[in-house]
Amino acid sequence: MFKKKSLLAAGMALILAACGQGGESSEESSSNPDAKEVTVAVENSSKPLSFTDDSGELTGYEVETIKALDEVVDDYNFNIESADAEGTQVGLDTGKYQMMGGGLYKTKEREDLYLFPDENSGASIIRIYKRKDDDSIKTLDDLTDKKVHPVTPNGGIFNLLTEYNEDHPDKKIDIQLGESGDFAQQFQAIDERK
């Protein structure tokens, strides 16, 4: 058993917790009767990584990667459960889940809880949206002296912009913290900040 929760990368970040005995099994895929049950939480609305399709099935890059992992790792049965973004990490930290799909950005606090790989091997779907009529933004340099909102304090955009500001102390980007919400809420927040 690991002393810390560990981070696995298989084209995306997966986090393996050291505690818990796994959840209810949705499939028995291993032929090994001694295989350990591992419950994996994936977000249910993070298309194309993990989402519920029109037929109600959980699918996406992370889901298919976990299923492929389940086929080749005989010592574990990986059971996939759907959760919202907050529920995946809370469930991991409480032991409800032993792994989670998605990514956690490296912070000092998370390094105390999880083992991170030396090299990042995940894919990112980070995007910064701008108004259609604004042709002045083409690179991060073009965001200096502009407000970027909403930026969640634990997300990839926050880390990217914070690192940019540290590297460019004389040309900083104005980071406006807020809840990310769904895409409709994000676009409404942009519209309200004209």
C-alpha positions in Angstrom: 0.0 0.0 0.0 1.3 3.5 -0.8 2.0 6.0 1.9 0.6 8.8 -0.2 -2.1 8.9 -2.8 -0.4 8.5 -6.1 -0.8 10.2 -9.5 -0.8 8.0 -12.6 -0.6 9.4 -16.1 -2.0 7.4 -19.0 -2.5 10.3 -21.5 -4.4 12.1 -18.7 -4.0 12.4 -15.0 -5.4 9.7 -12.8 -5.1 9.7 -9.1 -4.7 6.6 -7.0 -5.5 6.9 -3.3 -3.8 4.8 -0.6 -6.9 4.3 1.5 -10.2 2.5 1.0 -11.2 -0.9 -0.3 -13.1 0.2 -3.4 -16.7 0.7 -4.1 -19.4 -1.4 -5.7 -18.3 -3.3 -8.7 -20.1 -2.4 -12.0 -18.2 -5.0 -14.0 -16.0 -7.9 -13.2 -13.3 -7.6 -15.9 -10.4 -9.4 -14.3 -10.0 -13.1 -14.4 -7.9 -12.9 -11.2 -10.1 -13.9 -8.2 -7.7 -11.9 -5.9 -8.0 -8.7 -8.0 -8.5 -5.6 -5.9 -11.5 -3.4 -6.6 -10.7 0.2 -7.5 -13.5 2.7 -7.8 -12.6 5.5 -10.3 -14.6 8.8 -10.3 -14.8 10.7 -13.5 -16.6 14.0 -14.2 -19.9 13.6 -15.9 -19.8 16.8 -18.0 -16.2 17.3 -19.1 -16.5 16.6 -22.8 -14.4 15.2 -24.5 -12.6 13.8 -21.5 -15.5 12.2 -19.6 -19.2 12.8 -20.1 -22.6 11.2 -20.4 -23.6 10.8 -24.0 -27.1 11.0 -25.5 -27.9 7.4 -24.7 -27.0 8.0 -21.0 -23.7 6.1 -21.2 -20.5 7.5 -19.6 -17.9 7.9 -22.3 -14.9 10.0 -23.3 -11.1 9.8 -23.5 -10.6 9.2 -19.8 -13.4 6.6 -19.6 -12.0 4.7 -22.6 -8.5 4.9 -21.2 -9.6 3.5 -17.8 -11.4 0.7 -19.6 -8.3 -0.1 -21.6 -6.2 -0.1 -18.4 -8.7 -2.5 -16.9 -8.2 -4.9 -19.8 -4.4 -5.1 -19.3 -4.0 -4.8 -15.5 -5.0 -8.2 -14.0 -4.4 -7.4 -10.3 -7.2 -4.7 -10.2 -10.8 -4.3 -11.3 -11.5 -0.7 -12.3 -15.1 0.4 -11.7 -16.0 3.7 -13.1 -18.5 6.1 -11.4 -19.8 9.4 -12.5 -19.5 12.5 -10.3 -19.4 16.3 -10.6 -16.1 18.1 -10.5 -16.1 18.8 -6.8 -17.4 15.3 -5.9 -14.5 13.6 -7.6 -11.8 15.2 -5.4 -13.9 15.1 -2.2 -14.6 11.4 -2.9 -10.9 10.7 -3.4 -9.9 12.5 -0.2 -12.6 10.7 1.9 -11.8 7.3 0.5 -15.0 6.8 -1.5 -12.9 6.6 -4.7 -9.4 5.3 -5.0 -8.7 7.1 -8.3 -10.1 10.0 -10.2 -10.0 11.0 -13.8 -9.1 14.5 -14.7 -6.2 16.5 -13.6 -5.0 18.2 -10.4 -2.4 20.9 -10.8 0.6 20.5 -8.6 0.6 22.6 -5.5 2.6 22.2 -2.3 -0.5 21.0 -0.4 -1.3 18.4 -3.1 2.3 17.2 -3.2 1.9 16.4 0.5 -1.1 14.2 -0.4 -0.3 12.8 -3.8 2.7 11.5 -5.7 3.1 13.4 -9.0 5.1 12.1 -12.0 8.3 13.9 -13.0 6.9 14.7 -16.4 3.4 15.8 -17.3 1.7 13.6 -19.8 -1.8 14.8 -19.8 -3.9 16.7 -22.4 -5.5 20.0 -21.5 -8.6 21.6 -22.8 -7.8 25.1 -21.4 -9.3 27.9 -23.4 -9.5 31.6 -22.9 -12.6 33.1 -24.6 -12.8 36.7 -25.8 -15.5 38.8 -27.4 -15.9 38.2 -31.2 -15.3 41.9 -32.0 -12.0 42.1 -30.1 -9.1 41.4 -32.4 -6.5 42.7 -30.0 -6.0 39.4 -28.2 -3.9 36.7 -29.9 -1.4 35.7 -27.3 -1.0 35.9 -23.5 1.1 39.0 -23.9 -2.1 40.7 -25.3 -3.9 40.0 -22.0 -1.7 42.4 -20.0 -3.6 45.3 -18.5 -6.9 43.4 -19.2 -9.2 41.6 -16.8 -9.6 37.8 -17.1 -12.7 36.4 -15.5 -13.9 34.1 -14.1 -10.7 32.3 -13.0 -11.1 29.5 -10.4 -8.3 29.6 -7.9 -7.4 25.9 -8.3 -7.7 25.6 -12.1 -5.2 25.5 -14.9 -6.0 29.0 -16.1 -5.1 30.4 -12.7 -1.8 28.5 -12.6 -1.0 29.6 -16.2 -1.8 33.3 -15.6 -0.1 33.3 -12.2 3.1 31.9 -13.7 2.9 34.4 -16.5 2.6 37.3 -14.0 5.6 36.0 -12.0 7.6 35.9 -15.2 6.4 39.3 -16.3 6.3 41.5 -13.1 6.1 44.7 -15.2 3.3 43.5 -17.5 0.7 41.7 -15.4 -2.6 40.2 -16.3 -5.5 41.2 -14.0 -6.8 37.9 -12.7 -10.4 38.1 -11.5 -11.2 35.1 -9.3 -14.7 33.5 -9.5 -16.5 30.2 -9.7 -16.2 28.6 -13.1 -19.8 27.2 -13.3 -21.0 25.9 -16.6 -20.2 27.4 -20.0 -23.4 29.5 -20.1 -22.6 31.0 -16.7 -19.0 31.8 -17.8 -20.2 33.6 -20.9 -22.8 35.5 -19.0 -20.1 36.6 -16.5 -18.0 37.9 -19.5 -21.0 39.7 -20.9 -21.7 41.4 -17.5 -18.2 42.7 -17.2 -18.2 44.8 -20.5 
